[in-house]
Amino acid sequence: MDIIKTAAKNGAFLAPLAGISNLPFRLIARSQGCSLAYTEMISANGLVRKTAKTYEYLKTCPGDRPLGTQIFGADPQIMAQAVRIVEDSGVDLIDINMGCPVKKVIKTGAGAVLMKEPVLVGRIVDVVKKAVKIPVTAKIRSGWNRFSINAVEIAKILEDCGADAITVHARMADQGYSGQADWKIIAAVKKAVKIPVIGNGDIRQPQDALRMIDETSCDAVMVGRGVLGNPWIFKGIVDACSGQQVNYLPDLEQRLKMIENHWEMESQIYGDKVALRSFHKHILWYTKGLDNSSRFRELAGKLKDKESILHELNEYFRLLNMDRS
Ligand SMILES: Cc1cc2nc3c(=O)[nH]c(=O)nc-3n(C[C@H](O)[C@H](O)[C@H](O)COP(=O)(O)O)c2cc1C
């Protein structure tokens, strides 16, 4: 599939991250070399019922390309209606979530519980493929649990039913997000299918991406938590993959500028009030591990307005700069 192949040559992919991979986050990731980004998972039911909150997740702009929109659901007919809505919103590809382990999702038969339903997986992809012209991909787990590691079986079904690419998050559903990802599963899926395979799980440093490609032969890598507070990882991956010296971490001035730009974008797109609430987690991620950050982080949690937080942030960075000079 051209979009995936071209994007794979140009950099790494940003994972769908619920509550995180919104429009400003994707634009920030792209500014550092992310070559394909995904929305967070969007309910097929919500789209069909036209819930306002669900439509918010479709928000995009011309700079937000190429874009994959991820949907979750279990009823093939509803999903077919939902993906037509998504296609009309002008995105580049549709990804089907077959990996979310959250109770609220799996109790509806969607997400990772689909790993236990190979026949339904086939039907969903078949129906969805027929409903749209844009590429359809799926994001799967290694299996439901260690007694049912079936990523290869599911991948072959996906390929047979017309999926254009597969992302493998190499953890079992019952692991949630803990424990180590087993990249051997990605390698096994890559061997078993001809469509592009995107590897995911535990890329925390640019060199991890190189190692994943080397160990699994995957066509592209997708980064999840490694991007939190660290969008620069994409630049590092581009450098690592092109054999250049990897020197990607920003200096203090660049880090502060990134935080301010990111927040400004959140404010412009969602309004000051929403941004104030949603940006707190980003401040914690961006300042994690910096010298003496605990006092600032504690203070930022108590402050209630943007001006005071930005003032304290600037003050904290000024002191950091003084310490380092
Ligand atoms: C907070 C959070 C939200 C997530 N939301 C989604 C989601 O909406 N759709 C999805 O397919 N995976 C979701 N994931 C899983 C990630 O896309 C990714 O597969 C996982 O974090 C493993 O990659 P990593 O080890 O690089 O973080 C989420 C993970 C986290 C931590």
The ligand as an ORCA input file, in Angstrom:
! r2SCAN-3c Opt
* xyz 0 1
  C      -2.826      6.131     27.278
  C      -2.864      5.145     26.137
  C      -3.903      5.213     25.219
  C      -3.965      4.308     24.162
  N      -4.967      4.401     23.241
  C      -5.000      3.556     22.182
  C      -5.998      3.678     21.173
  O      -6.857      4.560     21.194
  N      -5.970      2.774     20.148
  C      -4.999      1.795     20.058
  O      -5.007      0.999     19.121
  N      -4.057      1.685     20.992
  C      -4.015      2.535     22.025
  N      -3.004      2.447     22.933
  C      -1.908      1.505     22.699
  C      -0.772      2.172     21.911
  O      -1.218      2.577     20.634
  C       0.422      1.222     21.762
  O      -0.013      0.087     21.064
  C       0.988      0.784     23.107
  O       1.151      1.880     23.977
  C       2.317      0.055     22.922
  O       3.282      0.890     22.357
  P       4.430      1.581     23.266
  O       5.104      0.461     24.026
  O       5.306      2.265     22.257
  O       3.729      2.527     24.196
  C      -2.954      3.308     24.018
  C      -1.919      3.252     24.945
  C      -1.866      4.152     25.994
  C      -0.720      4.059     26.979
*
